Amino acid sequence: MAQTRRTSLVFAAVVLVTVGLIALSSSASPFAQVSSTAGATTSCSQPAGVIRAQLSPTVFGEVTTYALPKPLKAPNSVTAAPDGSVWFGEVALRGVAHLFTNGTLFQYAWPSSFVTPETQCFDLSELWGIVLWHGMVWASDSPNDQLVGLAPSNDTFKTIPLASGSQPRFLVVDSLGNLWFTESSSHTQVGVISSPGATPRYFDVPAAAGEISASIVIHNATTAYVVTVNPTNNAGQVFSFDPSASSPTFAQVGGNQTLLAPYSAAVANGGLWVGQHDSSEVAFFNDTSSTWSFYPTSVNPEVPLTLPYYLLSNGSSVWFNEHDSNKIAVITDATTLTEYNISSIPLDNPQRGGIGNVLTIGLDGDLVWFTEWTGNAVGFVNASVVPPFSVSSQHSSATVTPGSSVNVSLAVSGATSSPLSLQFADSESHSALPSNLSVTASTQSIVGLSGTRSVVVTVRAAASTPLGDYFILATVTDGMTYRSVYVRIVVA
């Protein structure tokens, strides 16, 4: 049964009131040109050559972060190299950077001819894509309609000019070594280049008027997906295509289901996961049943919506960032959710400086890398470090009739001296806030966990609850790490 949902969806930008600087209007189009004078230099001169710095890590639990040198570098887009180092864009530097595991950082400023005009010297030009391709580090240069390649061995650059007005964004390399890119051009299309010296080819995507191509997912040699979205109203779609075809045909995935700002997708667990960057949930399209389900994140009282954004899959795990909630999250086997605060300082603490603006992530085995645009930091979650507590359910699903209730048994296991609290979310609407379904627990907190504690959760359905399938998310947290389990509730 397809999941029943409220349809009163909010496409308008969410106005956030939080402590400190928020340089990016979080729920507005993240592809809009970002302007900021935070950390700006007093002249329009572009640094020349390579800048070296030594960074010290800050480690808390499963998370490690590296504060970048000031002034603000506005890091965005990150990819791992085979040696365990990572490359990322530095938007305010106007270039790319290379971070090694020992904390050594090399920053490669683009030549002055590559940057925005002097009249826009305080504008932070977007840099959304970065890949390793043909022995060089390639990044998208949206304002100048080109791709920029760096040869780190001798600090030389090469460019691939693109069509005027193409505004390249995300980059991905397919199994044949072709480089694909998306665009924010008014004409919805994607591009592909076979080699740095080849001529780019462009393919039209049959998206709705006003939509841009946001990101591409290469699943295998013959299956890929392109996500399209309208930056004005945040409506979007996903299309499948064969990247090996000489002239690909694009087919819409999942029918006419409304998706809220679907800027990114990933393939796992027999279907397609889509981040909804105007909500507090991730959508999942099941290839076998051809139905959509919606997996809520935990609710963060400090922000109206958590804004899942950029997705990557790793086996049966789907990793994503919660843009406004300052978390990196993973859904495993479509049954559990783990969320990690990316800062040891709470979001509402003046020392934190507000939302860090994690926009993209990158995978390197058990390490999930992220960059913080306004947080001016790069870091990773170490998935091999197991949190000291977990939660599971004895029931994968339960049925309730409108006007009645049902009990679900949870088991909280592990050993920790930190007090744990329980909280709940559900998939009734894009906000993840329970409404017709109310959830109560036999205890609201657990102190001194050692072993397993049983918790009985009562789910009550109001008489007006629409029939259908829902997900209840039961979360246990110590305030830094959030461990959750999904339970399907069938209202029948």
C-alpha positions, 0 to 999 in steps of 0.5 A: 500500500502506498503511504498516505500523506498530508498534501499541504506542502510548503514550498516557500523558503523557511525563515530561520532564526538562529544564533550567529551567521547563516550565510546561506538561506537554507531552504531557498535554492541552495544553487542561488549565488551566495554573497557574503562579506564574512572573512572577505579580503579588502581587495579583489586580488587573487592569491597566487601559487600554493598555500600550505597550512598545518591543521590540528584535528578536534575529535569528539565521539565518532566525529573529527573536524579540522578548522580551516585557516581564517578568513572564511574559505567557504568549503564545498564539495569533497572527494576522497583520493586513493591514498586516504587524503581528500580534495575539496573546493574553497569557494572564498579562496577561489580554488581547491584544497588538499587535506592529508591525514596528518593535517597537512593542507595545501590550498591551490588558488585558481589563476586570477583569470578564472575568478569572478569579475572585480565588480563581484569580488565579494561574491562567493562563486559556487563550486559544487562538483569536484572529481579526480579524472585523467590524473587531475583534480577537476572542479566546476566553475559555474560563473565562467561556464567551464570546468577547471583541472589542476595538476598538483605535481606542478600547480598547472591548470587546464580548462574545459569551456562549456556552452555559454550559460551552462553554469556547471554544478555536480560532477561524476565519472561513469564506469567507462571514464566519461565525466558527466555534469549537471547544469543550472542553465534555463534549458534542462540538460546534462553534459558528458565529456569523454576526455579533457580534450574532447568536445562536450555533448549535451542531452535534453532532460524532459523536466518540467518548465523551470527545472534545472539538472541538480545531480547525477547518480551512476548506478552501473554501466547501463543505469543512471539517474538525473535529479531535476528541481525548480529553484523557485518552487522546489518541485522536482523529479527523478529520471533514469537513463542509460549512460552508455547510450549514444543518445540516452532516453530519459524516463521519469521515476516514480510517477507524479509523486510530489518531491520537495527540493530533491537535489540528490539521490542514491541507490540502495536496498532495492530502490532509489533514495531521494533527499528532500531539501525542503522537509525533514525526511528522505523519500524511497521508491521501491523498484519492486512494488513501485511505491514511495515511502517516506523516512523521517529524521529525528525532530530538531526543536532548534530548526523548523526542518532538518533539510536532508540534502546530499545522499551517497550509498555505501552497500545497504547504508544511505548517508546524507547530511541534515543541512539545517540540523547540523548532522550527518546521518545514515539509514541502514537496511531501511530499518535504522537511523543514526545521526551525528552532531558535527559539532560538540557545541550545541547549535544554539550556543553563541560559541557555535556561530549558528548553522555550519552549512554542510552542503555535500559529503564524500565517502572513503570506506568507513569515513564520511567526509563533509565540508561546512561552508559557514563553519569554515571546517572540514571533517568526517564521521568514522562509521567504524566507531560504534556508538555505546548504545542502540535501540531496536524494536521487537515489531517491524510493523504494527496495525491500529484502527482509527480511534484506538492504540497499539503497543510496540516494545523497544529494547535500548542496549549498551553501556553509557554513563550519559543520560539518554532521552527518548523522542519520536517523529513520524511520516505523516507530513514533511515536517516529521512532527506527529499529528494524528498519530500520538506516541508515548513511552513508558519512560522518557529517559534512561540513566546509567545504561548497562545491558538492555532496558525495555521500553513500551511505546504506545501509538494512538491513532486519532479517529480522523487519521487517514488509512494507510502506512506510516513510519514511526521513528523512535529515537534514543540520544545522549545529545550528540549521537542519535540512534533510531529505529523505524516501525511501520504503522498500518492504519486500517 
